[in-house]
Amino acid sequence: MERISRKREHVEHALAAGQSGEHGLDDVKFIHNCLPGIGKQDIALQTTVGGLTMSSPIVVNAMTGGAKETHSINRVLGMIAQETGLAMAVGSQMAAVKDPALIDTYRIARKVNPKGILLANLGAEASPSMAKQAIEMIEADGLQIHLNVMQELIMPEGDRDFSGAARRIEKIVKEVDVPVIVKEVGFGISREAAARLTDCGVSVIDVGGRGGTNFAQIENARRKLPYEMLNSWGITTAASLLEVSEYAGALDVMATGGIRTAIEAAASIALGASAVGMAGAFLRYAVEEKVVEAVSYVQTLHNQLEIIMTALGAATVKQLQSVPLVITGDTYHWAAMRGIDCSLWARRTMRTME
């Protein structure tokens, strides 16, 4: 019951807190292309992530599961994914691994979206057998392994020992037959962690940067004595994308962390992401069961993303990843202190269709 109660509280606090918007993507400035050489009809939003071909770079990212109320949320999210063709990840399935009575709170996403791309989800404490169970549970096309050290440390009933996580991830990668995506839950991924994950053989890193749902703040709201000094902990989404950029050739990158608009999605892709995960942006639609409104939101995102890509002369996601950028503000200063040369982004060129 403790885990189920926590799931409910997480949803309630996430809705109340919203997203901070401090993702750093406002520091990313596109360089206008007055001769784009393409038309809007030329834009293709298809992308490939970890070997999975997706019709859109937008992904309905992991949110919840494991409680009666979350069955409805995953049902609606599955319907949104089915109607829009978006890939979707369920929340951590550990609750159902430990209590089979909760399986349908996750499996419902597959029932309403039988042919869509669906990602399973477990924490880094999982074993390969648990990973296989989670994948089979929802007939998953890929597996997310989430990292949430700071959330666990603040969580009153959370874990305190994180030893052996990389070794367990490596074992899972070797034993499952789907792509493995390692994602942070809102505190970002550094290049040192990216290097270790690359060595583990993961297919995709989801940077899960600071700027979206703040799990430090959520867990502090559940504490009698909150650790409020940790509410601003983490690496922003923009800085995290720069951190992992040197490993983009070895694996694919996803961007998550407060992304709500097409310009933020485009900036994330231009910083190297092959896909953009959104969770908080869809949560209220799911809770209020507003499928039609959510579908309209996705259609607007796609239309606006196509406009941005047309203006930049980038007909594909791959081309958008190579447009020139100017990186400013706190993100620039972070990069400078970490030895990341932002001028490389400002000076790069993109081959257009002409």
N, C-alpha and C positions, 0 to 999 in steps of 0.2 A: 504493500500500500504506500510505503514511503516514496518509492520511485514514481508511482502513478500520480501521487499528490504533487511531486516535484514537476512532473510534466505539465500539469495544469497550471501551476504557478509560473512556470517559464513562459507559457503562452500569454497569461494575464499580464505579467510584467513587461514582456516584449511589446505588447500592444500599447501599454501605458507609457513606456519609455520612448518608443519610436526609434528613429535612427539619428545619430548625431550629425551626420553629413560632413564630418571632419576626415574625409577619405583622402584629401590631398589632390584630387583630380582637377580641382579648379586651378591648380598650379601648372597644368598641362595646356599649352596654347598651340593650336593648329596654325600652320602657315598657309594662308589663302592661296589657292591656285586659280588664277583667272583664265587659264587655258586648260581645263580638265581633260578635254579630248574625248569625253564619253557622255552618254545620256543616262537618265534614270532607268531607262529600259535595259541598260547593260548590267545593272547591279545584280550580283548573285550573293546571297547571304549564307549559302552553305559553308560549313566548316567541318574540320576533322579534329577530334579530340581523343587521344589515346587509341587511335584506330577506329573509333566510332564516328560514322558520318552523320552529321546533324544538319537539319534543314535551316537552322538558325543558330547564331552564336549565343542567343539568350537561353539560359537554363533556369528552370524552377528549382532552386537549390534547397538543400535539406532543412527541414523545419522541426517536425515533431512526429509523434506516434507513441503507442504504449499506454493510452488511456481512452476511456469511452469517448470523451469529447474530441480526441484527436482522430478518431475514425472518420468523423464528418469532415475534418480539415483535409485529411489525405484523400478522401473521396472527391471533394471539390477541386483540390489541386490536380488530381488525376484527370478530372473532366476538363480543366483548363488546358492541361498539357495535351490531351487528346484533341481538343478543338483547335489548338494553335500549332500543333506539331512540335512543340518544345520538348526537349529532354527534361526529365525530372528526377530528383533524388529524394528519397524518404529520409526521415530523421533516424537517429540511432536506434537500431533494432535489438540492442542488448536486452531490453525489457522483454521482448518476445522470445529471444533465445533462452532466457531464464524462465519464462512463463508462457507456454504455448497458447494459453487462453487469449493472449494479446496479439497473436499473429495477424488476425484479420484487420487490425487497425493499420497495418502496413500493406497487407495483401490487397486491400480495397483499391489501392492506386493502380495495381495491375488489372484488377477486374474491370475497372471503368476505362482503362487504356491498354487493351490487350496487345497492341502492336507497336506501342511507343517505346522510346529508349528510356529505361528506368534504371536508376543507380541505387544499389544497396548501401547501407551505412552502418559502421561500427566504430568504436573507439580503439585506440592503439593498445588497449589491454586485451584485445581479442586474440584468440588462437586461430590457426588455419581451419580447424574443424568448425569453429563458430562462424568464420568468414564464409565457408561453403554453405553452412546452414542459412545464413542471411541471404546469400545469393539465390539459393534454391527457393527460399520463402516467397520471393516476389518475382522469380524468373528474371533476375537482374541481368542487364547488359554490361554493367561495370560495378565496381565496388569503391565507395568512398571510405577512407579511414580518417576519422577526424582527430585533431590534436587540440586539446583544450586545457592545457596545464594551469593557466592562471584561473580559469573558471573553476576548476576542481579545487585549487588551493583556497579560493574564497568561499566556495560552497561549504556550508556548515557540515554536511555529511560527505564531502568529496574525498577523492583520493589524495594521498600525500606522497606516494612513491611512484616514480615514473621511470625507474630503471628498466632497461631491456626493451624499450619501445621500438627502437630501430631494428633490433634483431627480430622482434616479432613481425614487424612490417615486412622485412626481407623474407621471412619464412612464408608469409601469406602470399607475397608476390610470386614466389616459386611454386606454390601449390594450387592456386586458383587459376581458372582458365578464362578469366575476363580481365580487362584493364583495371589497374589499381590507381585510384586518385587519392593522394594525401592532401587533406585540407585543414587549414586552421579555422577556428570558429569566430575570429574577430580580433586577433592579436598580431596577425601578420607572420610572414616567414622571411627569415634572413638568408643571406647567401650561404652562410655556414651550414644552416639547416638544409638548404637546397642541395648543397654538395653531398651531404650525408644521405639524403633521400635519393639522389641520383645513383649513388653507390648501392643503395638498396634495390634498385631496378624498377622503381615506380614509373608508371607511364605518364602521369599528369600530376602537377602541383597546383592546387587551388590556394592562392595566397591568403585568402580570408583576412584581409587587412582591417585595421581599426577605421571606423567611420560608419559602420552599420549598427546592427543590434549589438548593444554593449552588454556582454555577459558578465563583466565585472560589476557593472551597475545593477544588473538583474540579481546576481547572487548577493550583493551587498544589501539589496532590498529585503532579502530573506534572512539576514543576520540580525541578531539582537545588538551586536556591537559591529557595525560596518567598518570595512577597511576602505574608506572613501578615497584615500590617497592613491588607490590603485585603479580608480575609474578611468583614468586617462592612459593606462598602460597599453603599450603595443606599438607596432609599426603601421603607419597608414597604408591604405591600399596602393596608392601611387608609389610610395617609397618601397613597398614590398615588391611591386612589379619591377622596379629598377634593381632591387637586390637580387632577384632570381634571373634577371635578363641574360646573364652569361651562360645559363644552363638551358636556355630556350631551344638550342639545337639538339640537346640530348633528350628532352622531353617536352611535352606540351604544357602550357600554362593556362590556368583559368583565373579570372579576376572576380573576387567577391569582397564585399565590404561597403555597404551603403550606396550601391549603384542603383539609381532609380530612373535616370533619364537617358535618352539616346546619345547625347553629347558625352555623358560620363561613360557609357558603354563604348563609344567610339574611341575616347581617350584611352581607355583600358586596353582595347585591342591594339591601338597604335603603340602602346608601351610593351606589347608582346603577347597579350592574351589571345588565345584561339577561341575562347568562349567566356561569357560573362554570367556569373551566377547571381540570381536575385532571390532573396528570401523575404525580407521585411516588406518589400514592395508588393508581394502577393499575399501576405499573411492576413491582412484585414479583409481582402476579397474572399479568402477562404472561410474565415470565421463568420462573415456575414452572408456567405453562400451567394456571392454576386459573380456568377460565371460569365454572364453576358458582358458585364462591365470589365471584367478581367480580360476577356478576349479582345474587347475594344482597346484596352490599354496596350496589349501586345501588338495589335495591328498598328496603333499609333507609333509605338516604339520602332517597329519595322519600317514604316513609312519615313519617319524622321531619320533613321539610320541610313536609309537609302539616299535621302537628300544630302546628308553630310558626306557620304561616300562619293556621291556624284560631284559635289563641290570640290572635293579633294582630288578627283580623278582616279579614285581607287575603286575598281569594279569588283574586287573580291576581298575577302577577309585577309588573305595573304598580302595583297597590295596595301590594304589599310595598315598592316603591321609595319610597313616600310615608309610611310609618309613622314616628311620632316616635322619636327616638333620643337618648340622652345619650352624648356622646363624652368619654372620660376619659383619664388617664394620659399617656404619652409622645405618643400621637396627638393629644391635645388641645393639648399644648405645641407640637408641630410646627405644627399648624394656626394657633395664635395667632401664632407667629413669622412665618408665611407670610401673615398677614392674612386667614385663612379663618374666618368667623364660625360657630362650632359651635352657637351658640344657634339658628340657623336650623333645624337638624335637630331640636333639642329642642322647638321651638315649633310645628312643622308639624302639620297635621291630615290625616286620611285619611277620605274618604267611604266608608262601609260600604255593604253591600247593602240595609240596611233604610232 
